[in-house]
């Protein structure tokens, strides 16, 4: 197992096997590209200035940038070349960075001393609905067990277009959304703050290189276009959603915020954790047929109320519960000829397993509020309350190391007065 000269705990999310990308700034310098390694951030702009990426960047400043997009646009060969350089520089047996006190002091910065920023300029955001158990749970609640899955669900990855401008970074609080809702049996809606604010445990991936308008991405080439993965919490106002979603689907119930973690884990770092995906029956149409693959990514959700001394785990799930793969999602998204672009974010949809503990939303955990969840301090929850803080985390467990995604943490604030 490769080891870095930087000491990394076995439970750290950021060993040399990971090296996720992010955007950070310091008090004396503007945002630029960094890589997480243990408790440090490696400043790629410093290494770039020293010439360590000349074979890739060709003299152009790729890493002294406030977003990852210029690097992502270079394509898979460049991604692999930079990663190989970084793993070599950080290896415990490589003296280049290890023994150069000046370079190490400029390039390796404690994570506690930096400010993290949204890593990607997101042009478009699409949210899928790719967990069969989640779709079955929700369908059962609203249509009954016999009609849980809609007729199209087993034939294509269902999705809706989200709001890219309201994708926010971990640590940014959100105000409870307001909108039209309708009470059961009422004849008309009223305007109010959402009472059914919910989480959605998701993963998302960023498009690295896109496709030309009119030229779909083949499913077996889709991974060449995927730069990396990120944790996603796609918030939902269930009462607003119930009233508005027919006939065109989610709108205001989703557009107020989507939270992501600051670190983007490169797809190649997940290769040791690749596993077979679920059997798909009926067999998908030819453009979606592929050797279905998934990844063994442990996922957790923690909740802390203002009355709790520490957070409590409320969900434990896994990425493998997704029925439709990332390759299928990307191929389907582009099959009409839609042009995907560098920085586009595609999220998985809520990830739920078969056991209640693995349900990826409060809608499912409390079964539409009919089975309140009890917290360790005796409080109960049907849906989120003001002051609650929610944290999503996830990792792949290796032999003596973890490849992790960090955390996405968000606090719920009261609705803002309109006037």
C-alpha positions as semicolon CSV with decimal commas, in nm:
position;residue;x (nm);y (nm);z (nm)
1;X;0,000;0,000;0,000
2;X;0,139;0,337;-0,103
3;X;0,206;0,577;0,184
4;X;0,275;0,948;0,199
5;X;0,552;1,120;0,392
6;X;0,266;1,316;0,551
7;X;0,119;1,129;0,846
8;X;-0,241;1,029;0,772
9;X;-0,466;0,850;1,022
10;X;-0,630;0,527;0,906
11;X;-0,973;0,687;0,946
12;X;-0,883;1,005;0,759
13;X;-1,085;1,065;0,442
14;X;-0,781;1,201;0,261
15;X;-0,492;0,955;0,224
16;X;-0,261;0,946;-0,078
17;X;-0,502;0,698;-0,241
18;X;-0,766;0,972;-0,261
19;X;-0,631;1,322;-0,336
20;X;-0,962;1,502;-0,393
21;X;-0,965;1,843;-0,558
22;X;-1,109;2,162;-0,413
23;X;-1,083;2,541;-0,420
24;X;-0,934;2,724;-0,123
25;X;-0,802;3,064;-0,026
26;X;-0,574;3,205;0,241
27;X;-0,562;3,545;0,407
28;X;-0,290;3,660;0,170
29;X;-0,400;3,499;-0,158
30;X;-0,710;3,458;-0,368
31;X;-0,885;3,123;-0,438
32;X;-0,695;2,853;-0,628
33;X;-0,688;2,477;-0,671
34;X;-0,578;2,250;-0,389
35;X;-0,574;1,881;-0,303
36;X;-0,657;1,740;0,040
37;X;-0,393;1,514;0,197
38;X;-0,439;1,422;0,561
39;X;-0,489;1,742;0,761
40;X;-0,328;1,955;0,489
41;X;-0,411;2,119;0,159
42;X;-0,151;2,093;-0,115
43;X;-0,142;2,417;-0,315
44;X;-0,131;2,317;-0,683
45;X;-0,075;2,677;-0,792
46;X;0,260;2,672;-0,611
47;X;0,358;2,342;-0,772
48;X;0,242;2,473;-1,109
49;X;0,466;2,781;-1,074
50;X;0,757;2,548;-0,995
51;X;0,701;2,367;-1,325
52;X;0,578;2,032;-1,194
53;X;0,284;2,020;-1,438
54;X;0,451;2,170;-1,748
55;X;0,380;1,858;-1,953
56;X;0,008;1,909;-1,897
57;X;-0,047;2,283;-1,863
58;X;0,188;2,394;-2,144
59;X;0,262;2,718;-1,960
60;X;-0,102;2,811;-1,906
61;X;-0,212;2,880;-1,547
62;X;-0,460;2,597;-1,489
63;X;-0,438;2,572;-1,110
64;X;-0,407;2,939;-1,019
65;X;-0,780;2,962;-1,087
66;X;-1,088;3,015;-0,864
67;X;-1,268;2,708;-1,005
68;X;-1,173;2,359;-1,124
69;X;-1,328;2,402;-1,470
70;X;-1,009;2,481;-1,666
71;X;-0,842;2,167;-1,530
72;X;-1,152;1,955;-1,580
73;X;-1,177;2,065;-1,944
74;X;-0,832;1,920;-2,023
75;X;-0,970;1,566;-2,025
76;X;-0,895;1,227;-1,881
77;X;-0,531;1,197;-1,995
78;X;-0,445;1,523;-1,821
79;X;-0,635;1,422;-1,506
80;X;-0,438;1,098;-1,485
81;X;-0,106;1,271;-1,552
82;X;-0,158;1,528;-1,276
83;X;-0,270;1,259;-1,033
84;X;0,040;1,050;-1,106
85;X;0,261;1,355;-1,045
86;X;0,087;1,430;-0,715
87;X;0,110;1,074;-0,588
88;X;0,479;1,067;-0,676
89;X;0,551;1,400;-0,503
90;X;0,365;1,294;-0,189
91;X;0,515;0,946;-0,170
92;X;0,717;0,880;0,144
93;X;1,022;0,778;-0,064
94;X;1,025;1,085;-0,292
95;X;1,253;1,364;-0,158
96;X;1,141;1,645;-0,396
97;X;0,875;1,789;-0,167
98;X;0,956;1,596;0,149
99;X;1,309;1,736;0,186
100;X;1,260;2,087;0,044
101;X;1,167;2,292;0,349
102;X;1,099;2,608;0,149
103;X;0,874;2,441;-0,111
104;X;0,696;2,233;0,150
105;X;0,627;2,543;0,362
106;X;0,472;2,723;0,066
107;X;0,280;2,431;-0,082
108;X;0,149;2,241;0,221
109;X;-0,098;2,438;0,432
110;X;-0,296;2,318;0,735
111;X;-0,661;2,272;0,637
112;X;-0,767;2,455;0,952
113;X;-0,601;2,772;0,817
114;X;-0,771;2,786;0,477
115;X;-1,116;2,885;0,355
116;X;-1,290;2,647;0,118
117;X;-1,506;2,760;-0,174
118;X;-1,752;2,611;-0,420
119;X;-1,517;2,395;-0,629
120;X;-1,682;2,421;-0,971
121;X;-1,860;2,681;-1,180
122;X;-2,182;2,487;-1,235
123;X;-2,357;2,561;-1,562
124;X;-2,641;2,310;-1,539
125;X;-2,770;2,088;-1,261
126;X;-2,981;1,775;-1,311
127;X;-3,115;1,555;-1,033
128;X;-3,200;1,192;-1,105
129;X;-3,437;0,952;-0,930
130;X;-3,222;0,640;-0,956
131;X;-3,274;0,444;-0,632
132;X;-3,536;0,175;-0,688
133;X;-3,612;0,140;-0,317
134;X;-3,660;0,514;-0,277
135;X;-3,891;0,530;-0,579
136;X;-4,080;0,227;-0,447
137;X;-4,116;0,377;-0,100
138;X;-4,243;0,711;-0,228
139;X;-4,470;0,548;-0,484
140;X;-4,617;0,319;-0,219
141;X;-4,700;0,614;0,005
142;X;-4,883;0,807;-0,263
143;X;-5,015;0,542;-0,506
144;X;-5,016;0,217;-0,311
145;X;-4,789;-0,087;-0,328
146;X;-4,937;-0,223;-0,651
147;X;-4,864;0,099;-0,841
148;X;-4,545;0,208;-0,663
149;X;-4,322;0,238;-0,971
150;X;-4,442;0,440;-1,267
151;X;-4,450;0,254;-1,600
152;X;-4,132;0,421;-1,730
153;X;-3,912;0,382;-1,420
154;X;-3,748;0,047;-1,510
155;X;-3,684;0,162;-1,866
156;X;-3,504;0,494;-1,821
157;X;-3,328;0,708;-1,557
158;X;-3,595;0,956;-1,449
159;X;-3,470;1,309;-1,372
160;X;-3,560;1,676;-1,348
161;X;-3,360;1,990;-1,419
162;X;-3,258;2,167;-1,099
163;X;-3,137;2,516;-1,021
164;X;-2,760;2,556;-1,059
165;X;-2,749;2,905;-0,907
166;X;-2,869;2,780;-0,567
167;X;-2,610;2,503;-0,530
168;X;-2,424;2,601;-0,213
169;X;-2,122;2,483;-0,019
170;X;-2,117;2,291;0,305
171;X;-2,136;2,531;0,600
172;X;-2,373;2,775;0,431
173;X;-2,702;2,778;0,628
174;X;-3,040;2,779;0,458
175;X;-3,359;2,958;0,552
176;X;-3,678;2,756;0,563
177;X;-3,848;2,804;0,225
178;X;-4,193;2,954;0,183
179;X;-4,457;2,889;-0,077
180;X;-4,802;2,763;-0,160
181;X;-4,926;2,452;0,017
182;X;-5,265;2,291;0,046
183;X;-5,407;2,108;0,347
184;X;-5,569;1,769;0,307
185;X;-5,932;1,822;0,208
186;X;-5,892;2,197;0,151
187;X;-6,035;2,359;-0,159
188;X;-5,768;2,625;-0,199
189;X;-5,398;2,669;-0,115
190;X;-5,247;2,916;0,127
191;X;-4,903;3,077;0,156
192;X;-4,683;2,965;0,445
193;X;-4,336;2,852;0,549
194;X;-4,281;2,488;0,465
195;X;-4,362;2,258;0,754
196;X;-4,227;1,946;0,582
197;X;-3,864;2,039;0,514
198;X;-3,665;1,728;0,425
199;X;-3,316;1,605;0,340
200;X;-3,215;1,387;0,047
201;X;-2,902;1,175;0,082
202;X;-2,736;1,181;-0,259
203;X;-2,410;1,165;-0,449
204;X;-2,336;1,374;-0,755
205;X;-2,079;1,375;-1,033
206;X;-1,925;1,655;-1,234
207;X;-1,891;1,639;-1,610
208;X;-1,528;1,694;-1,701
209;X;-1,551;1,703;-2,078
210;X;-1,878;1,734;-2,262
211;X;-2,009;1,658;-2,609
212;X;-2,103;1,860;-2,914
213;X;-2,466;1,950;-2,966
214;X;-2,627;1,668;-3,162
215;X;-2,364;1,405;-3,071
216;X;-2,476;1,187;-2,775
217;X;-2,227;1,032;-2,533
218;X;-2,220;0,650;-2,576
219;X;-2,285;0,466;-2,252
220;X;-1,957;0,272;-2,274
221;X;-1,761;0,597;-2,314
222;X;-1,943;0,789;-2,041
223;X;-1,677;0,736;-1,773
224;X;-1,424;0,919;-1,993
225;X;-1,637;1,230;-1,940
226;X;-1,682;1,200;-1,560
227;X;-1,430;1,401;-1,359
228;X;-1,527;1,310;-1,004
229;X;-1,791;1,269;-0,735
230;X;-1,919;1,487;-0,452
231;X;-2,162;1,452;-0,161
232;X;-2,501;1,613;-0,225
233;X;-2,795;1,706;-0,002
234;X;-3,083;1,796;-0,232
235;X;-3,325;1,966;0,006
236;X;-3,699;1,921;-0,044
237;X;-4,003;2,109;0,083
238;X;-4,247;1,819;0,070
239;X;-4,566;2,021;0,128
240;X;-4,479;2,270;-0,146
241;X;-4,381;1,980;-0,370
242;X;-4,712;1,799;-0,316
243;X;-4,913;2,095;-0,446
244;X;-4,694;2,203;-0,737
245;X;-4,543;1,888;-0,888
246;X;-4,837;1,786;-1,108
247;X;-4,813;1,780;-1,404
248;X;-4,455;1,898;-1,465
249;X;-4,266;1,793;-1,153
250;X;-4,048;1,965;-0,889
251;X;-3,997;2,340;-0,905
252;X;-4,005;2,568;-0,599
253;X;-3,989;2,270;-0,364
254;X;-3,633;2,214;-0,487
255;X;-3,493;2,540;-0,619
256;X;-3,413;2,711;-0,287
257;X;-3,091;2,514;-0,212
258;X;-2,880;2,211;-0,293
259;X;-2,579;2,162;-0,064
260;X;-2,254;1,996;-0,170
261;X;-1,927;1,908;0,001
262;X;-1,613;2,106;-0,092
263;X;-1,403;1,811;-0,210
264;X;-1,440;1,640;-0,549
265;X;-1,309;1,283;-0,543
266;X;-1,166;1,180;-0,882
267;X;-1,340;0,884;-1,039
268;X;-1,013;0,692;-1,068
269;X;-0,969;0,699;-0,688
270;X;-1,283;0,485;-0,660
271;X;-1,160;0,211;-0,892
272;X;-1,057;-0,030;-0,608
273;X;-1,415;-0,010;-0,479
274;X;-1,595;-0,091;-0,802
275;X;-1,860;-0,361;-0,762
276;X;-2,126;-0,515;-0,986
277;X;-2,441;-0,308;-1,015
278;X;-2,791;-0,450;-0,969
279;X;-2,944;-0,679;-1,228
280;X;-3,163;-0,470;-1,454
281;X;-3,483;-0,634;-1,570
282;X;-3,632;-0,574;-1,817
283;X;-3,311;-0,528;-2,010
284;X;-3,260;-0,161;-2,098
285;X;-3,284;-0,042;-2,457
286;X;-2,956;-0,074;-2,653
287;X;-2,830;0,280;-2,589
288;X;-2,842;0,211;-2,211
289;X;-2,699;-0,140;-2,215
290;X;-2,363;-0,174;-2,044
291;X;-2,174;-0,390;-1,801
292;X;-2,361;-0,232;-1,512
293;X;-2,115;-0,121;-1,244
294;X;-2,145;0,055;-0,910
295;X;-1,922;0,148;-0,614
296;X;-1,914;0,043;-0,250
297;X;-1,949;0,383;-0,082
298;X;-2,070;0,392;0,277
299;X;-2,302;0,688;0,340
300;X;-2,429;0,840;0,664
301;X;-2,654;1,124;0,777
302;X;-2,621;1,285;1,120
303;X;-2,866;1,526;1,283
304;X;-2,812;1,763;1,573
305;X;-3,087;1,979;1,724
306;X;-3,010;2,294;1,920
307;X;-3,088;2,100;2,241
308;X;-2,842;1,816;2,165
309;X;-2,482;1,820;2,285
310;X;-2,369;1,618;1,985
311;X;-2,507;1,486;1,658
312;X;-2,677;1,148;1,624
313;X;-2,660;0,921;1,321
314;X;-3,005;0,880;1,168
315;X;-2,923;0,714;0,833
316;X;-2,669;0,461;0,714
317;X;-2,688;0,372;0,345
318;X;-2,465;0,288;0,047
319;X;-2,412;0,410;-0,308
320;X;-2,460;0,053;-0,435
321;X;-2,837;0,089;-0,381
322;X;-2,864;0,292;-0,703
323;X;-3,039;0,105;-0,986
324;X;-2,922;0,330;-1,270
325;X;-2,546;0,390;-1,298
326;X;-2,368;0,720;-1,361
327;X;-2,279;0,603;-1,712
328;X;-2,643;0,532;-1,788
329;X;-2,750;0,867;-1,643
330;X;-2,501;1,057;-1,859
331;X;-2,580;0,857;-2,174
332;X;-2,953;0,906;-2,126
333;X;-2,914;1,279;-2,055
334;X;-2,732;1,331;-2,384
335;X;-2,918;1,080;-2,606
336;X;-3,129;1,354;-2,765
337;X;-2,808;1,532;-2,861
338;X;-2,815;1,765;-2,560
339;X;-2,467;1,907;-2,511
340;X;-2,318;1,838;-2,168
341;X;-2,058;2,092;-2,061
342;X;-1,760;2,109;-1,829
343;X;-1,886;2,166;-1,476
344;X;-2,237;2,027;-1,520
345;X;-2,356;1,857;-1,201
346;X;-2,564;1,538;-1,219
347;X;-2,697;1,408;-0,887
348;X;-2,815;1,056;-0,813
349;X;-3,144;1,122;-0,642
350;X;-3,215;0,999;-0,291
351;X;-3,025;0,678;-0,210
352;X;-3,228;0,427;-0,009
353;X;-3,172;0,061;0,075
354;X;-3,421;-0,202;0,188
355;X;-3,380;-0,152;0,564
356;X;-3,543;0,145;0,734
357;X;-3,208;0,271;0,866
358;X;-3,091;0,300;0,503
359;X;-3,382;0,517;0,384
360;X;-3,227;0,838;0,252
361;X;-3,495;1,091;0,349
362;X;-3,713;1,180;0,646
363;X;-4,017;1,127;0,424
364;X;-3,927;0,759;0,423
365;X;-3,776;0,731;0,773
366;X;-4,095;0,864;0,931
367;X;-4,318;0,722;0,659
368;X;-4,473;1,053;0,559
369;X;-4,470;1,169;0,921
370;X;-4,683;0,883;1,056
371;X;-4,390;0,721;1,242
372;X;-4,193;0,999;1,415
373;X;-3,823;0,938;1,471
374;X;-3,692;0,964;1,828
375;X;-3,358;1,133;1,889
376;X;-3,121;1,031;2,173
377;X;-3,228;1,324;2,393
378;X;-3,596;1,232;2,369
379;X;-3,692;1,482;2,099
380;X;-3,885;1,352;1,802
381;X;-3,882;1,447;1,436
382;X;-4,123;1,401;1,150
383;X;-3,939;1,656;0,940
384;X;-3,668;1,914;1,009
385;X;-3,715;2,194;1,260
386;X;-3,547;2,536;1,274
387;X;-3,208;2,511;1,439
388;X;-3,143;2,155;1,323
389;X;-2,800;2,088;1,172
390;X;-2,766;1,807;0,919
391;X;-2,437;1,645;0,816
392;X;-2,385;1,401;0,530
393;X;-2,064;1,202;0,503
394;X;-1,935;0,908;0,302
395;X;-1,628;0,696;0,235
396;X;-1,494;0,381;0,073
397;X;-1,321;0,146;0,318
398;X;-0,989;0,007;0,198
399;X;-0,737;-0,217;0,372
400;X;-0,601;0,021;0,635
401;X;-0,720;0,339;0,464
402;X;-1,033;0,524;0,354
403;X;-1,114;0,717;0,040
404;X;-1,362;0,970;0,175
405;X;-1,575;1,258;0,055
406;X;-1,553;1,478;0,363
407;X;-1,877;1,625;0,489
408;X;-2,159;1,851;0,382
409;X;-2,306;2,026;0,687
410;X;-2,598;2,268;0,686
411;X;-2,802;2,444;0,955
412;X;-3,171;2,526;0,914
413;X;-3,264;2,887;0,991
414;X;-3,617;3,025;1,029
415;X;-3,798;3,154;0,723
416;X;-3,713;3,514;0,633
417;X;-3,985;3,777;0,669
418;X;-4,111;3,873;0,325
419;X;-4,141;4,243;0,400
